[in-house]
Structures are given as structure tokens and as C-alpha cells.
Amino acid sequence: MFVLLTEPAVLAQDTNPVDRQVTNPMTDTPNVNPLNQDQPIRSKVRPRSPDALQPGDKLTVTSDKETSSGDKDNHIVVEEGNVDARIGTYRIQADKITIYEATNKVLAEGNVVFDQGDQQRITGSRAEWNYQTKTGFFINSTGFTNQTTDGTRLYFTADSVERVSLDTIVAINAEITACEDNVPKWSFKTKRAVIRTNDRARFQRPSFRVKGIPVIPLPYASISLQHEDRASGFLTPSFSGGGSKGFRLSNAYYQTLGRSADLTIRDDFYTGRGLGFGADLRTRANSRSYLYLGFYGVKDRIFGPKEDAQHPNQGGTEFFANGVHYFSNGFIAAVDVYLTSNLAFRQIFSDTIQQVISPEQLSQVFVNKNFGDYSLNFLARSQQVDLPNTSLRIRELPSVTLDKRPSPLHLFKKLETYFSFEGGAEGVSRKETTGDPTGFRSQFGYDPEVTPSVVQRLDFHPSFTIPLEFGGWSLTATGGARATYYSNTIDPATRMVLPQSLVRSYGELEIDFRPPSFFKNYHRADGSFFFRHVIEPYIIYRRIAGISDFDRTIRFDYVDAIADTNEIEYGLANRFFTRRSTENVAKGTPRANRKGPSLSRQPYEALSIVIRGKYFFDPYFGGALLPGTRNQFYPITTLSGFTFGGVPRRFSPVNLDARYRPSRVLFADVRMDFDLQNVGIRTYSTSFGLSLPLIQAFETFYYTRAISLVPTLAKFSDPAGKEPGTLKGSQLSPSVFLGNRDRGLFGGTSFFFDFQDRANKTSSLVTSTVTIGYSWNCCAVTVQNFTFNVGPRRENRIVFAFRLNGIGTFGTEQFGQRR
């Protein structure tokens, strides 16, 4: 063993033998660890005089044979046979090593392996290394870098490799890949590569190769080697083809802005339309606070057909921001803003079906502070709905509310009373515009409304709650009142907004009655517990009285859409409970051995079936319900997600809500409205999901029936005898995915069907996505086909995706679009 002191360091630990049988020169190491070989090893330690070295540094060498020559000032040591030289975290293995002490150099020959911990390895037939400066060069080299951002190591071969600094190497005529094959599936061949440990690898004039065949020449390439996935540089391009926009090429540049912010600048090139440009900014103040904001715009009709009546200019811009910030003084601020210049821009240039078909834009900023039982809130919100020839915009700015959660008053010793309230001072506005007021009135039942820029609304809503329990029976009584001031009203006859104030007030009473629950346990044939069936009935009486000016109230949100009611809500909940283990049980374990501790098996609701409905003593709700029009107000909006207020009725549709969750990987939901007045299913919806390692399947479906009124009710409706607001609808959205994206063949499909007959509709298929791909150990290829057939969007687009482990993914990113 040879020890030479040079600089303070910590010896690297090595317990794994290095196989001498070489099968792949790009990945396998050609040397052995002599400490693990069954042969005699000559070990020597020879310290050098301290005056030529820095204290604490040492070079340790083990070998089979050692010879030395020269005098004290020109001492040369030759180590032969399984030589292993170490200094700090650095290590050199070779068949022969010559140490020149005067110049602090090591000449290694034969099966040379240079290691820097687990971060970097360089091999070669010959190497020269300065163990003081930690620099040198290697001939006929192979090696690998430290792990990249996705955990992949990049391997390289080169004619020569020079280590020019502690963390930088330069490779000449190099080939880089992440594949471990003798002929790699993909690689980059470059004349010169500069690799910086824990930073990035830069290539000059590289060519991308598949199975050694040049495919794509590039002027320059850069690959991040950082464990943290944040490094400035150009992102991998995205490309797709098909549709009216032509071929699409997207690029982006990513710039870090310190430790807690970054900026991405994006551009899109549509060969059939124009150019897109956008930028995204991300910031994070602490572990819980973040802010994302950005914009995107398209300059349309630069390429392809020029702007005319058949080819309108549909360019525009969008802006979005969302984030949450937690202040040290307890305040919380949240922002969710999405603005577009026009609906056509969003329909044509958005990549998600939700943005294409949704007519709504919602932007809001919310600030909250909770202290004790109170909650102080500030809200600025703008909601805009764009329909053909119609636009509706509602704003709340400013909006300040103070709420108090229920808290006991301790007025009576044996009768607990809870008090709560809601209060607010708001500036609200509503604006409706339409190109056809007559048609608007025939469809919605009123003329478009335009309010002043700010309508003052002051609201106060106190309530008292008294819970009572006796012998398993419970009764909760809630009473309260509400007073709301409006600075403007609406004329019921002309639907014109008037500068007249209005004070709307009403009283309310709710009695919630819950009898004792009934249950029964069911057991298997061997006597073990199977499931428990629990039945929970309830009855709620609700009374709201005093709203005599419902038709004079401008409706901005749910606060204004409250009508008189005298009703009873009734329901019956059936719940089925099983026991599910919270610990993993090996497959094949006998049932008798699965019981374990009581804490490892918890009750689990596998199935629930809830049936409920309402009876209205006043089917006209104090005059708020107008027969023959679509009515939407509280409380008929609380039972079902579908309207049933086109005609007066005593009994609401019966609502059924069933949820089935037999395991963590399977679920199914069924919801249904059964109309007692017009006997039959009124609405029906289902959802299903299965998530296994190699198969994921999901489905949603809903159906609504166009209700035909019975003759006695036809007088309340239009001449065709249909109930307003009950248009026929039928939509299905199935999806399935098979395989593992990281290994082997995978693929899936996703469809969205609309079976309703509509004008200018050529197919029930609105949108579809078909994916097929294959993953190897170092790369993957994916092909996706997208179709759109909705409104002005009729296109077919194909996206090609190539994933190179350790490099990135080409083709799947959709730049410049809000997620």
C-alpha cells in the first residue's frame, strides 16, 4: 500500500466488486476491486516528507507488485497488478500505475477506471491524472455522468476525455446515450462535448441517431444533469399536424429567477394560420404560498387563406392567474383569473374540450381572515357567460362580508341555543347584451338587463339554532330573519332597471327531525361478519315568508334568488358498512388469519343509497314561479342538478343517489330523478371508474328527457305542451387505458359523445383521443390522434411524442395554453 499526503479528504467506501468480463464498453467497467479477490495482495504505505505536502492529505495505493526508482527529488513508484489508488472521494483502478511524486502525477495504463464517488466514472486504455489539481486526460474512453433529473444516468464513449477542472470534462468525438445496449436505441454523436458535474452537458453540432443511423442534425444541444429540476435553457420542442391550423411547431425558453421563481417564454407557429406568443411566471413565497400567471396571444391570418367572410380573423389574447398566499398575520389571499378577448379565439386555439365548449369565464380575488368565531372576507369577482348573440356579465366589486359561525349563547341551562349571522356590504352590477331582444325574451322570459356600474347591496342574516335530543330521537330547530337593501330595482312589466331603492326582508324557520337509525348485521356461513345495513330516515320542514317583491329584485347571485316556500323534505338513507383492513395483507392469506388488531380493521361504507323528495304546500312559491317559463330559485335548486320549475307542482321529482365503493380501485355512482307528476325517469346519470396497475377505465353518462305535459298542465306551458327547461340531452364520455407507460406496449382511448340532434351537427362524436405507444428501458415513442367536432372547431390533429430518458420528451407538450 502506498500513501501520499496531499490535501484533506474522506476516503470513498467501496464494497461492490467490479466485473472484469466486459459485455458493453459504454456501461460496464473493465476492472476489478482487488480487496474482493482471493489472491495475495502486497500492501505498502510510504508517506512522503511533510514539507512538500499539505497536512492531512494522502494518496493510498494497493497493488500486487511495487517497484520504485529515482532519488528523493525525483522519486518514481510503479504499481502493477490490480492497482487501486484512492484520494478522498476519487479513485483510479488500472493494470499499471506510475506515480511521479515530483509533479504529483499518476500515469495509468490498461483497463483504467476513474471514479468520483457515485457522480461520475471515466474509463479508458490510458490516462494521466494530477492528484493535486484533480485534472487529467483519458484515451479511448467510456463513462457515465451523475443521475439526471429523472434519475437516469447518461453514458458516453469518446476518443479522448480531458478533465479540465474539478467538475468539468471535455470529450472529443463523443457518443452519449441512456441505453445499455451494445448498439444503443438512441444516441447523440458530437465532435465536442463539455460535461459539467451536477450542472449540464453541452454538445457542439450533435446528430441524433437511432440504432447508430443519423436521423436529425442539430447545431447545438444542452442536457441538464441537476438533481433539482430547475435550470435555465431551451425546452424540447413540441410539434403536431392536422386540422385547419396546419402543422404546429412550439418552442419555449425556461429561465430561473432565483430559488423561488421562474419564467417560461413560449411561441407557436401554425403553418395554416399565424403565430402565437406567451409567457408563464411561477413564484413560491413559502411551502404553501404560490402564484402562477401568464398570457397567450395569436396573430391570426398571417399564413394560409387571407381574412374574408369565409375565413374570419379569430386571433386574440388570454390572461390567467391563480395562486394562494398565507400571510404571517393570519390573512389568506387567493386569486383565480381567466380572461380572453373573445369566445372565437378560445374555441379555435384552446387544446382542451372544456375550454372549447364552456361559455363561462370566471375571475375572482378572495381575501380571508378568521378570528375566533368570526370570518372576515373580501371578494372581487367577475363572471361572464357568452352565448350565441347573447352575453351576460355579473360583477361583485367590492364585496366585504363578516360571518359568525354558530356558537352557544348559554341563555338556558338545559336548552342550548346557538347564534350565527351573515352580513355584507357589496357593490354589484349586471349587464346583458343581445343582438335580438325579442328572441331573447321568448327564450328566457325577460328582456336583457343593464344595471349601473355599481348597485349597492347591504345584507344582514342572523339565525338561532336549538338542537334537542331525547331517547335517540333528534330535532334541530333553526329560525332567523334576513334584510337586504338594494339601491336599484327592476320594473316587472318592462324589465327596466330603475333608480329606486328596495328593502327585501323575510323570516325563515327550519325543523330538522331525525328518528333513531335502524341497523342489522349480516354474517357469512362460517359466522364471520359480512356487512351492516343502516337505515337513516329524516324529515325537514322549511318555511320562508315575507318576500312580496321577488319580481322587483335584480338577481346577481344566490342571495337574490330566494323565494317564499312552505315545504317538507323527506328522505331515506340506506348505508352498507363493511370492515376494511388498513394494513397490506399478503395474497392467499387465510381469512381466519387476516383479523389482526382491532385498529387495523376499520368500518368502511361500501354502498349508500339515498332517496329523497319534497312536498310543496304552495306550488307557486308566493308568486315567484311563473308558469310557462324556466324558473330557477331557492329552494327548488337544492334537490337536483336539473331544473324542474317550469310548471307548478305539489311533489318534486324523487331523487335517487347511489354510490358504490367496494375497494380503493373501483367505484360507481348512479343519480336519477323520477317525476311523479309526469310519470317516468326525468334525468339519469352514471359514472364508473376502475384503476389497476395495467388497466384504468372511466365512464360518465347523463340523460335528460324532454317532458311532455299532461293535458291539464299544458295551459301553463308553450303550445307544444313541453315543460320549459326540460330539453332532451344525452352525453357519454368513456375512456380506457391499458399497459404501463414505463415498460412495453401501452395505449388508450377517450371519447366524448353528444347524442342530441342539433343544427349543423354532422356526428355524435364531439371529441376523441386515441393513444398508442411503446416504452423501452431508455426511451419511448407515443402517437396520439385528437379530433374536434364542435361549433367552429372541426379538425383532426396527430401528435408524435418521443421520450429519451435523461433528455426529455419531444412532441407532447402543448405550449402557450392554460392548463
PyMOL commands that set and color helices and strands:
alter all, ss='L'
color gray80, all
select helices_A, chain A and resi 34-36+50-52+343-349+353-357+437-444+550-552+591-593+598-600+621-623+711-716
alter helices_A, ss='H'
color red, helices_A
select strands_A, chain A and resi 2-4+42-43+59-63+65-69+76-87+90-100+105-116+120-130+135-144+155-163+168-177+186-196+200-204+207-210+213-217+220-224+233-234+238-241+248-256+261-270+275-283+290-299+316-326+332-340+360-371+374-387+390-408+418-434+455-470+473-486+489-490+497-498+502-514+518-523+529-545+565-581+601-616+654-663+666-675+680-692+695-704+729-740+743-754+765-775+779-790+793-804+808-810
alter strands_A, ss='S'
color yellow, strands_A
deselect
rebuild
show_as cartoon
